[in-house]
Amino acid sequence: MDALHVPVLCAESVAFLDVGRGGLFVDATVGLGGHAEAVLAASPAVRLLGLDRDPDALERARARLAPFGARVELALGDFRELDARVGPDRRVAGVLADLGVSSLQLDRGERGFSFSRDGPLDMRMSRDGRTAADWIASSTEGELTEIFRKYGEEPEARRVARAVVAAGERGELDSTRALAEVVRRAKRAPRGEERIDPATRAFQALRIAVNDELAALEELLDQAVRLLEREGRLVVISYHSLEDRIVKNKLRDLARGQVDPVTGRTLSETRVLDVLTRKPVRPTPAEIEANPRSRSARLRAARRL
Ligand SMILES: C[S@@+](CC[C@H](N)C(=O)[O-])C[C@H]1O[C@@H](n2cnc3c(N)ncnc32)[C@H](O)[C@@H]1O
């Protein structure tokens, strides 16, 4: 099962979570259960609550984690509901979030995430709410420009948005492949050697918008930090600079604490976290070679004070 699915930075995640302490760990993005399996296998004193908003992923995770029996609890839902899922009476020993899309989502054309596998313009992780096609159909050129610029850091956002709106009006945007072609044609010839497909940024941008990923991440971090017991660990793996910046800034602010406005001194009792990764941890060349999707991963970790 899931032979192709290899969890990213797995040994590093388990080590930073410090699972030897035992207790309740939350995998906020349980996906296909790869990290969760490693966390559970690392210590019999670990219990795990796994969340995912993708029903297909959760079904796979359920089968994979079945051998751990009652030590595992899985729930379909958004990690924005972490507080409610954990409940008022529990504290957690660690929270792991391995952000972004799963290989299941990317590899199945019909989920609409991939520009290399044809499928409907969907991109909804939860299979619920507005699809990418709905977003495009209901957005103006200006709004799409903003999405491509903000969420894709696409340097040619305006040109791409104009072409996408025009193609939509001509009824030509009926698949991921059609969208990818429109974006590729809209972009000027790449300077030098372009390593990534020219449609990458536009697809990333739409996916982030459809799933409201950045706002969800902010909410997750706030809730996770509140739920951690003392010495509890937070481990986040992100896959692009927008996510990584949010994680980096949040950890830095909570580690710094508040400054007394009169004395200018840091109030040490308001420090909430100790950041364990001065720089983000990256996969080794060997991991990238074995699993090219790990290429852009960056792991940051913190300890609750
Ligand atoms: C990179 S995959 C995780 C893979 C997992 N660590 C494993 O080893 O199989 C990311 C998962 O996060 C889920 N996800 C993304 N945003 C979410 C959110 N706001 N709430 C719950 N799950 C989310 C996706 O559906 C996807 O399954």
The ligand as a MOL file (V3000), in Angstrom:
LIG
                    3D

  0  0  0     0  0            999 V3000
M  V30 BEGIN CTAB
M  V30 COUNTS 27 29 0 0 0
M  V30 BEGIN ATOM
M  V30 1 C 1.9450 16.7490 2.3740 0
M  V30 2 S 0.4550 15.9850 2.7910 0 CHG=1
M  V30 3 C 0.7870 15.1630 4.2800 0
M  V30 4 C 1.4230 13.8240 4.1040 0
M  V30 5 C 1.6180 13.0960 5.4180 0
M  V30 6 N 2.5400 13.7660 6.2870 0
M  V30 7 C 2.0680 11.6750 5.1970 0
M  V30 8 O 3.1330 11.2850 5.6910 0
M  V30 9 O 1.3560 10.9290 4.5180 0 CHG=-1
M  V30 10 C -0.5370 17.3180 3.3110 0
M  V30 11 C -1.9420 16.9300 3.7530 0
M  V30 12 O -2.4520 18.0330 4.4780 0
M  V30 13 C -3.8320 18.1110 4.2430 0
M  V30 14 N -4.2380 19.4860 4.5730 0
M  V30 15 C -3.8240 20.6260 3.9970 0
M  V30 16 N -4.4250 21.6810 4.5670 0
M  V30 17 C -5.2200 21.1880 5.5520 0
M  V30 18 C -6.0900 21.7800 6.5160 0
M  V30 19 N -6.2900 23.1120 6.5680 0
M  V30 20 N -6.7330 20.9810 7.3770 0
M  V30 21 C -6.5480 19.6280 7.3440 0
M  V30 22 N -5.7520 19.0080 6.4460 0
M  V30 23 C -5.0960 19.7790 5.5590 0
M  V30 24 C -3.9740 17.7420 2.7910 0
M  V30 25 O -5.2830 17.2930 2.5130 0
M  V30 26 C -2.9150 16.6550 2.6280 0
M  V30 27 O -3.4660 15.3730 2.7730 0
M  V30 END ATOM
M  V30 BEGIN BOND
M  V30 1 1 1 2
M  V30 2 1 2 3
M  V30 3 1 2 10
M  V30 4 1 3 4
M  V30 5 1 4 5
M  V30 6 1 5 6
M  V30 7 1 5 7
M  V30 8 2 7 8
M  V30 9 1 7 9
M  V30 10 1 10 11
M  V30 11 1 11 12
M  V30 12 1 11 26
M  V30 13 1 12 13
M  V30 14 1 13 14
M  V30 15 1 13 24
M  V30 16 1 14 15
M  V30 17 1 14 23
M  V30 18 2 15 16
M  V30 19 1 16 17
M  V30 20 1 17 18
M  V30 21 2 17 23
M  V30 22 1 18 19
M  V30 23 2 18 20
M  V30 24 1 20 21
M  V30 25 2 21 22
M  V30 26 1 22 23
M  V30 27 1 24 25
M  V30 28 1 24 26
M  V30 29 1 26 27
M  V30 END BOND
M  V30 END CTAB
M  END
